[in-house]
Amino acid sequence: MAWLAGLLRRIVALLAALLASSCRALAIAASKARAAPRLLQLPMALAGPLLFRIGYNLYAHTRLGYLFYKRQVKKARERYPHGHSLPQPAVFSGMKILPIPVLSNNYSYLVIDIDSNCAVAVDPSDPLAVQSVIEKEGVTLEAILCTHKHWDHSGGNAALKRRHSSCRVYGSSYDDIPELTDPLSDKETITIGRLNFKALFTPGHTVGHMVYLLDGKPFEGPASLFSGDLLFLSGCGRIFEGTPETMLASLDLAANLAEDTLLWPGHEYALECLMFANLLEPENPFLLQKLQWVNQQRTEKRSTCPSTIGEEKQYNPFLRTHCQAIQDAMGLQRQSGEDWDVFRARVLKEVRLRKDVYKAN
Ligand SMILES: [Zn+2]
């Protein structure tokens, strides 16, 4: 069987290389296509997205994706034995939110109802890291809330479910979430002890992406949004399984939450996202202030979450498609008679494309 293991290792390595290169390939193909002879422009422009599509489908829909994820976990544990960032827990009256830095830039979360000692894990991607926090806190894991099927958000479901057999696994029935026990529909609530979460359907990144809104009132605090790959500090997830229109509607839903809602995203991307946003709005004072703070935090390897929805609306370009400054930066103008949301979706599409290219550089 050694030959089979060797073959599998090679396939996983190939997949890793393909995924790593696909974003870059997309950007390079797009820029080169513009400069290439006319005959070659179309095939070159298609090559990047095609490679990306192949890599994405292998990752999201095949066993190879799981093997790739396992490799990511192993490498991250070697590289960051204590996590990629220093987490900043939030403690309220009777409730705690503990960010758990996992893989190379993901966050899982453990939300604890202190009175009942019940805990809920959000997107537990590295089961060992989450289990170690569960043990340290001495709590009972009652539920896993999964935002979407990607392995870096759902890869720990099976191992934790094996260890905590009564634990329920919640998520959208539209995504293939591992070990799902309780499929959710839009606006359904989940109650664990005094923790009340509302599941909100936010497709775009994946076809069944959901975010979870925790009611802060029982704990005399603000609400908390666990946003997975919908919304990051100054960024948003890639639109893998939807249209810009779908993603815009999902982002609007987040933007319409109370301003003081705490944002707990699925990744630590703050510095890169703010640097990109700074290119679009170099004069935005809120952005400059946040960039300075994030720079300091990241120099000390501190986590940058949470921010708030109110803050995000001041600098996150993906929540600012209605702003003239962002439209001007994209060189886009509303056509006469064009529907406002159709226009904003065009702006969102362009911001997203530019961010993809920016990341690739
Ligand atoms: Zn994802």
Residues whose N, C-alpha, C, O or C-beta is under 5 A from the ligand:
A	BS01	ZN	H150 D229
